[in-house]
Amino acid sequence: MALRRRHRSVDLDPSRRNTVVPVVTYEYDFGGQRYTGSRLAIFERGFQFRSSAEAAASRFSIGQRVNVFVNPAAPAEAVLRPGPQTGAAVGFQLAGAVLAASGLWLLAAAISSL
C-alpha cells in the first residue's frame, strides 16, 4: 500500500512528562476509502530529546511512497512500522527472563522444602 506523507513535526506527549514524540500525518487508501493516519508504530515511542524525535520523523519525507500496515478489521487503524520497536521487544524479553528465573527459583525453593 502506498503512502503520501502530508505533514511531519514533533510535539510534547501530554501523557508522558517531558517526552517528545514524532508526528507524521499521512493518507492511505484501503477498501476504496481514503483514510488519514498519524501513528508510526503500534507501540509508539517517545523521546527525551527533541532532536531524537525529529530524526525519527525525518525518516519519512513529504511525498515519499511507503508501505502502510492496516488493521483490516478496523481500517482507520494503521501504522508505518508494524510490530514492537526494538526497545519494546528487548523490554518484553527481559521481563520474560526475570519472570522465568523467579518461577524457577520459587519451584526450587518449594521442592527443597519437601
N, C-alpha and C positions, 0 to 999 in steps of 0.2 A: 504494500500500500504506500502511496506517495504522500509526502507531507509538504506543505508550503508554509514556511515559518513566517509569521506576521510580526512578531514582537519579541524582544529579548531585553531583560533587565534583571536587577536583583532587588530584593525587598527584605525588610525585617520580618521574621516569623513571630507573630504575636503569641503563639502557643509555647514558644521556647525562648527564654530570656537570652538576649544578646546573640541570637542566631540569625544569620543571613542566608536566604535561600535563592537559588537561581530561578528566574521566571522566564519561561519560554511559552509563548502563545502560538498555537498552530491550528490549521484547518485540515480536516481529512474527510473523505467520502467513504461511507460504509452502507451497503444495502440501499443504494440510491439516494441516501440523505447526506447532507453536509453537516459536520459537527465541528465544534471548536474545543480544543483541549489545551491544558496547561501543565499537566503532570509529566515529569521527566521519568520517574520510576515508581514502582509500586510502593516501596519504602523510600520516601523522599528524604534526602539527607540535607541537613542544614550545615552551614559553615561558620566558624568563629570569625573569619576574616572576609571582608567584602571582596578582596582580590581573588580569593579562592572560589567564591560563588560566581564572580564574573568569568573566571577561567572555565568553570563548568558550563555556564551559559554560552560562552564563546565557541564551544564545540559545534554549535548549530548556527549557521549563518542564514541571514534573511534570504529567502528564495531557494534555499537548499532543499533537495528532494531526499527524504529518508524514509525508512520503514516506521509505520505506526502500528503498535500492537494493541488490538481492540478486543474487549470482552464481548464476544458475540451475543451473550445473554443480556448485556446492557451496553449497547454500542456507544453511549455517551462516556463510558469509562475507557480511557486509552492512555498508553504511556509510550515513551520513545525508547526506553530501556527496560525490557522485561526481566523478571526475577530479582532476587535480592542483590543489592550492591555489594561489593567486596567487603566493606566494613561490617555490614549486617550479616553476611554469610559467616565471617570469621567469628563474630559475636555469638551467633547461634551454635557454631561448632564448639566454642569454648564453654558455653553454658551446658551443652550436652555432655561434654567431657567431665565437667565438675559434678553434674548430677549422677553420671555413671560411676565416678570414683566414690562419691558419697554413698551410693547404693551398695557398692561392693564393700565398703568399709562397714556399713551397718550390717550387711549379711555376714561378714567375717566375725563381727562382734557378737551377733546372735548365735552363730554356730559355736563359737568358743565358750559361750556361757551355758551350753547344754551339758 
